[in-house]
Structures are given as C-alpha cells and as structure tokens.
Amino acid sequence: MANPVYFIGAGPGDVDLMTVKARKIIERADVIIYADSLINEAVLGFARLDAEIHKSARMSLPQTTAIIAGAVKLGKTVARLQSGDPAIFGAIQEQMVALDEKGIEYEIIPGVSSLFASAAALKRELTLPEVSQTVIITRLEGKTPVPEAEQLRKLAAHHSTMAVFLSSSMIDSVVEELLAGGYLPTTPAAVVYRASWQDQKIIRGTLRDLAEKVKASGINKQALILVGDFLEPGTGRRSKLYDENFTW
C-alpha cells in the first residue's frame, strides 16, 4: 500500500507548538510542500537533508497536486504543511478533492490554531461562565464571499466571543459591522499579530478605538481580531469545576 499524503497543521508559528506527530512525519518525509508565506521556515530544520522542499505560496492547486501525485507514484512520503490547524481557513478541502479524484490516500494531522495561540498570548479564556459560552470563528466578506446568514453583523447579534480571521486589512469595516450587529462601542477588542512568533504584537482596546490603533501600528495581515467581554479582566463567575460544594 502506498504511503498516504499528510496534511500537517504546522501550528501558529513557534516551532515548539507543533505536535510530536507532525514533527515525526516531517523528519521522515521525502517531499515537503509548505506555505512559506505563513509557516516558520525553522520547521524545515526537522527535515532530512535530502528531502525535496517546495514553497507553495505562489503555486496553483494543479501545480501542488502534480507534485504530490508524482511523488506518490514513486512511493515517496509527502508532507503538505499548512499554517495553524488545517480545519480553520486551511483551504484543504479543494486539495483533498483533487487527491480523491486521483485515488490518492491522505491523512490530516491537526495543529495548534492561531486562535488558541492568541488567547494564550492575551492570557484569556475564550469561554467564561455567564459571559460567553460560544466562540464564533468567522471572517469579513472580501474577495471570498460569505453566506448571507453568516454576515458579520448578523453573527454579532449573539454578543458571543468573536474571532475574526483574515480581515485585519479591513479593520474599519469589521468594526462597522460589529457595531451594526449590536456590540457596544465599549466592547473589549484585541488584535494579535503573528501569535507565538518572536515578533508577535498585541493591540488592545475597544471597538471605539481599535481600528485607529491597528492602522497606527501598520498591521494589515497575519493578525487575528478578537472581540468580546471575555477580554475584560476579572469578568465571569467561577466555574463549578472548582466549587467546593459541587458534586458530580
């Protein structure tokens, strides 16, 4: 049986946040294709010296598929590295469909999302009792359409914890949509740039001043927008987990 192709979540940036399984596959891979615009190049330090390395930032789907198919035909192990976790805006569905059409087996290795790296950087829990028990992961509509029912202002009506990916370059529109959806201008908000990287930056504020602060920082990509009362220090009741009167 041929080796499967491995779609690997390479994590948010810090190579130490990559899973042990991911590292082991990279160490033995014959061919590595990685999103060089988003993934820390240091992950290649785990690769074999004779491994075939391909940067995919400027490659099309047919090009990457051709490399994978050619390697699989020769019995080689292929590691396709994706930033964060492949399941969140990883654009792997179309890659999997292409492999399905060719009868090529694959396996997905999950990774640490920038969402969780950002929460760690902010030292905040995304879900707090009586504050927010729901996390909405979404993006602002841009070149990629968003379903009508998932327009940002409609999702904002829930007042839950909001994680807005791929939208920092449109920060004015993000804030406008969130306010139109019912968030108050005083709602805490933050932007985490390149979470877990050495040049990580954190911008804190409210929906009233976040856009101004982000634009002043010059950040317009590789940043996650987080919104909600969970960001406010000291909010939320204690969980039942540590309640001395709580019984299972």
N, C-alpha and C positions, 0 to 999 in steps of 0.2 A: 504493500500500500504506500502511495506517495505521501510525503510529509505534508501536513496542512500548511496553509499560509497563516501567519499570525498577525492579526491586527492588535497592536500593543498600545495601551494607554501609557504614554511616557511621563505622565504627571504634569504639574503646573510649571516646572522649571528647575527646581532644586533636584539634582540627580538622586539625592538620598531619599526622595519621596517616591521614587519609582519602586514598584513591587519587586520582591525577590524573584518571582516567576518571570516577570518581564526581563529582568537583568540576565537570568539564566538563558533565556531564549536568544537574547542579543549576543551573548557570549558564544553561542554555537551557530548563529545564523551565517549562511553563505552569502546571502544578499540582504541588504538593509536599505529600505526606502524610507526617508524621513522628511517631515515637513520642516525644512531648515529655517523658515521664517518665524517659526513658533517654538521649536524644540531646542533646548540647550545642547549645543554641539558636544558638550562634555559627555553625553551619553554614549558617544562613539568610542570613548575610552574603554568601554567594556567589549567592544567588537574585536574579532580576530584581525590580525594584521593583514591577512589575505582576503578579508571579507570585501565583497563588491558593494560600494556605497553609492546611493543615488539621492540627490536632493530633489524634492518634489514640488517646491514652491512654484516653479514655473512650468511644471509638467501638466499635460492634459490627462484626463481619465484614460483615453485609449493608449497613451504612452506608458502610464504606470501599469495598466493591465497587460500590455505587451511584455514589459519587463518581468512581471510576475509569472505570466504564462510560460515564457521562455525558460525561466529558472526552474519552475515546477517540472517542465518537460525533461529537464536534465537531472531531476531528482534532488534539487537543491532546497535548502530550508530558507524561506523568505520571511523576514520580519518587516512589517509595514507599521512604522511608528507614527502615532497620532498624538497631538498635544492633549494634556488633561486626561479626561475619560472619553473614549470614542463615542459613547452613547449620547453625549451632550454636544450638539452642534459639531459633530465629528465628520459629517458628510461621508460616512462609511456605507450607508445603505446602497448608494449607487455603485460603490466599488464591489459590494457583496453581490449585487445583481449581475454585474459584469462577470464575476467569477462563477456564479451559478450557471450562467449561460454557457460557460466553457467547461462545466463539470468539475471545477476546482474546489477542493475542500478548504475550509478555513476555520479558524478559532479566534475568539475575541478575548484578550486579556485586559480586564478593567484597570483603570488608573485613578489617581487622585485628581479630582476636578479642581480647576482654579477657584470654583465656588467655595470649596472647603478650605483651600489654602488661604483664601481671602478672609473667611470667617476666623481662621486661626490667627492671621495677621492682625485682625481687628480685636482679637480676644473677646469674641461674642458668640453666643449660642443662637442659632437661627430660629429655634423653636422654644418659646417660653410660655409657661402656664399663664393663661388668661391674657396673654399679649398677642401671640401668634402661634398657631399650631400647623400652619400651612406655609410652604415655600413655593412661590411661583417662579419658574425658570423660563425666561422668555427673551425676546429681542424686539427692538423697534423695527417697524417695516421700513425697508430701504430698497435696494435692488432686488432683494429676495422678498416676495410677497408674504403676508401673514394672513391666516384665515380671518374672515370678518369677525367671528365670535371671539377671536383672540387679540383684537386690537388692544394696545396698551391701556387706553383709557377705560376699556371695559374690564380688564383684569384688575385695574387699580381700585375698582369699586369694592373689592374684597378687603382692602386695607390690611392684607397679609404681608409677610416678609416677601420682598420682591428682589429677584436677581436678574438684572438686565444685561445680557451678553451682547457683544458685537455692536455696540451703539454709542460708545463714548465720543465718536466723531460727530454725533448728532445730539449732544447733551442738551441743547436748548429745546429741541423737540421732545426729548424724553421727559424733561421736567414739565413742559407744557401739557403733555398727555397725562402724566400722573396727577397733576393738579386738576385737570379737567375731569379726571375719573373720581375725584373726591379726596385725595390725600390733602392734608393741610399744608400750607407753606412752612409750618414749623416742624414738619415730619423729619426726623433724623435721616441723613443720607450719607453715603460714603462712596468713594471710588478707589479701588485698589489697582494699581498699575503693576503688571508683571509680578503677581503674587508669588512669593518664595524665591524670586531671583535676587541676586546681590544688589541690583539697582531698584528694588521694589520701592514704590512710593504709595503713601496713603493720604487721601484728601478727605477730610471730614467736614460736615456742615449740615445744612438743612435744605429742603427743596427751594427755599427762598434764595440761597446764595451758592448752591452747589455749582451751577453752570458757570458762574463768574469765576469761581475758584479753579475749576477744571480748565477753563480756557486760559486763565493766567498761568497755569502750570505747563501748558503746551502739550498736555496728554490728549491724544486723539485715537489711540489704538492700543491693543493688548491690555485693556483695562475692563474691569467689571464694575458695574454700578449696583450698589446695594441700598435698598430703601426699606424703612420700617421702624417701628418703635423698639424692636429688639436691639437696636443700636444704642438706645439710651441706657446709660449705666444705672444699675440698681432697679431696673424695671422687672415686673413679673413676680408672681408669688412663688414660694418654694415648691418644688415638685414633691409628690407623695413618696418618691423613692427614698428620701432621707427623713421623712416624717416619723418620729419615734412612736406615733400612735397608729401608723399604717400597718395593716396586716394583709398578707396575700390570701 
